[in-house]
Amino acid sequence: MVADRYERQADVLVLGAGIIGVCVALHLQKRGRSVILVDRKEPGEETSYGNAGLIERSSVVPYGAPREFRTLLHYAFNRSADVRLDWTYLPRLAPWLWRFWRESAPERLAKAATDMWPLIRASVAEHDVLAKEAGAANSLRKEGWIEAFRSEASFEKALRAATSMAPYDLCYEVLGAKDLRRREPDLSGDLVGGIHWRDPATVDDPGGLVKSYASLFVRGGGGVCKADARTLRQENNGWRVDGETGGIFARDTVVALGPWSADLLRGLGYRLPFAVKRGYHVHYEPKGEAKLNHPVVDIDGGYLLAPMRQGIRLATGIEFAPRDSSPNYSQLNAAEPLARRTFPLDRRIEARPWMGSRPCLADMRPVIGSAGKHKNLWLAFGHNHHGLTLGPVTGRLLAEMMTGQVPFTDPGPYAITRFS
């Protein structure tokens, strides 16, 4: 290979500068690899920007499909703010939904929880390491988040579910209505109680945290280039993409493109049970001196309120719709009146809400490891609702695999071969 044929060269290209890609790049760099991080935007400006800001060490059981017919019917007719279905998308989505529903059977969901626990368990500790190195340790708040309930029935159901998590030794407090009000004095009196999950950390600027990790990567000598990942091709025992200022070449490539990963892989002959769940958020000023101390999920209302650097973030649940179709703000519009009754929100800060997409595999596990069919092609995507949570631990696991180290946990449950 002629050395001056390419403008940039490195040991590894990482495609995607969200939380997963940035953390993979950092962990490879720690292990002596030269890395170029490639994206069409700056780090942390796509899916990683818009989320609840939770590093969710308490969500051991993945978010499966409901099994009760009444709940399914409720969601199917878009009667809830936490789930919306674009019916025109259903013919394309149906095979994935069917597999997702099957994987949500109790015994399969329990197996998924067992498989995900090594990653979930290490999530906060791995963030702590990177945040300290990045000078962003103060970005991680260790005060947890709160589930809040409007009905005694949903409260009791959640308490039973929490009790069933005893094998994982999670830390939580049960809050009656008065206890909840003492913890969050500005919440309304409509809430009958809550569960305060203490193990998770929270972040008041998820996109900013990704940028701080990316800055750490750059300070360590890493490169960040704008390029179109769709130009990826094998060449001279390695991989090349076309950047804005020239070609970029490396022996190894990692696909960490989040909701765009399946598009790239489809062109290389990979077929995966992959879908996206879209989500929305918008920020508000609090009224007067009102203050929200923790992220609060209104379980019956189907939305989240979180204190963010930009203001109080109102975030919806999920929307099943084509990734690139026009936004539909009906979930936000449905949730806003209830959210205003729950917490004193003032004006919207943004004129236009944010929309993003979560990359989801039907079995609720990410793909982490070798692509298999192509030499020196590696994968890290499909983290469902836990991209922010699992960024550093995914980076560590994949970097250990790529550099021949003994992985800290068995990577088998995350191998792409499970779909073959």
QUISUL-V80163 format. One record per backbone hydrogen bond with DSSP energy under -0.5 kcal/mol. NH is the residue of the N-H (numbers start at 1). CO is the residue of the C=O. Records with the same first field share a line. If there is no record, write none. Layout:
# QUISUL-V80163
NH = CO + CO
This chain:
# QUISUL-V80163
3 = 1
5 = 2
6 = 3
8 = 247
10 = 249
11 = 34
12 = 34
13 = 252
14 = 36
15 = 13 + 254
16 = 14 + 38
22 = 18
23 = 19
24 = 20
25 = 21
26 = 22
27 = 23
28 = 24
29 = 25
30 = 26
31 = 27 + 28
32 = 29
33 = 28
36 = 12
37 = 223
38 = 14 + 36
39 = 225
44 = 17
45 = 42
49 = 46
50 = 46 + 47
51 = 49
55 = 201
56 = 54
57 = 55
59 = 56
60 = 58
62 = 60
64 = 62
72 = 68
73 = 69
74 = 70
75 = 71
76 = 72
77 = 73
78 = 75
79 = 74
80 = 83
84 = 318
86 = 320
87 = 85
89 = 86
90 = 87
92 = 89
93 = 89
94 = 90
96 = 93
97 = 93
98 = 94
99 = 95
100 = 96
101 = 97
102 = 98
103 = 99
104 = 100 + 101
105 = 102
108 = 105
109 = 105
110 = 106
111 = 107
112 = 108
113 = 109
114 = 110
115 = 111
116 = 112
117 = 113
118 = 114
119 = 116
120 = 116
121 = 117
122 = 118
123 = 119 + 120
126 = 122
127 = 123
128 = 124
129 = 125
130 = 126
131 = 127
132 = 128
133 = 129
134 = 130
135 = 132
136 = 131
137 = 131
139 = 136
140 = 137
141 = 139 + 202
144 = 200
145 = 197
146 = 295
147 = 195
148 = 146 + 297
149 = 193
155 = 151
156 = 152
157 = 153
158 = 154
159 = 155
160 = 156
161 = 157
162 = 158
163 = 159
164 = 160
165 = 162
166 = 163
168 = 165
169 = 166
170 = 165
172 = 170
173 = 196
175 = 173 + 194
176 = 174
177 = 192
180 = 176
181 = 177
182 = 178
183 = 179
184 = 180
187 = 184
188 = 342
191 = 188
192 = 149
193 = 149
194 = 175
195 = 147
196 = 173
197 = 145 + 195
198 = 171 + 196
199 = 171
201 = 55
202 = 141
203 = 53
204 = 139
207 = 49
209 = 205
210 = 206
211 = 207
212 = 208
213 = 209
214 = 210
215 = 211
216 = 212
217 = 213
218 = 214
219 = 215
220 = 216
221 = 218
222 = 217
223 = 35
225 = 37
227 = 39
228 = 242
229 = 227
231 = 228
232 = 229
233 = 240
235 = 238
238 = 235
239 = 250
240 = 233
241 = 248
243 = 241 + 246
244 = 226
246 = 243
248 = 241
249 = 8
250 = 239
251 = 10
252 = 11
253 = 376
254 = 13
255 = 378
256 = 15 + 254
260 = 257
261 = 258
264 = 260
265 = 261
266 = 262
267 = 263
268 = 265
269 = 266
270 = 265
274 = 272
275 = 360
277 = 358
278 = 276 + 319
279 = 356
281 = 354
282 = 314
284 = 312
285 = 347
287 = 344
290 = 287
293 = 291
296 = 305
297 = 146
298 = 296 + 303
299 = 148 + 297
302 = 298
303 = 298
304 = 315
305 = 296
306 = 313
308 = 306 + 311
309 = 204
311 = 308
312 = 284
313 = 306 + 311
314 = 282 + 312
315 = 304 + 313
316 = 280
317 = 81 + 302
318 = 82
319 = 278
320 = 84
321 = 319
325 = 322
331 = 328
333 = 329
334 = 330
335 = 331
336 = 332
337 = 333
338 = 334
339 = 335
340 = 336
341 = 337
342 = 338
343 = 339
344 = 186
345 = 343
346 = 285
349 = 283
350 = 283
354 = 281
356 = 279
358 = 277
360 = 275 + 358
362 = 273
364 = 361
367 = 381
368 = 366 + 414
369 = 379
371 = 377
373 = 371
377 = 374
378 = 253 + 376
379 = 369
380 = 255
381 = 367
384 = 359
386 = 383
390 = 386
391 = 387 + 388
394 = 390
395 = 391
396 = 392
397 = 393
398 = 394
399 = 395
400 = 396
401 = 397
402 = 398
403 = 399
404 = 401
405 = 400
407 = 405
413 = 410
414 = 411
415 = 412
416 = 370
418 = 415
419 = 416
420 = 417
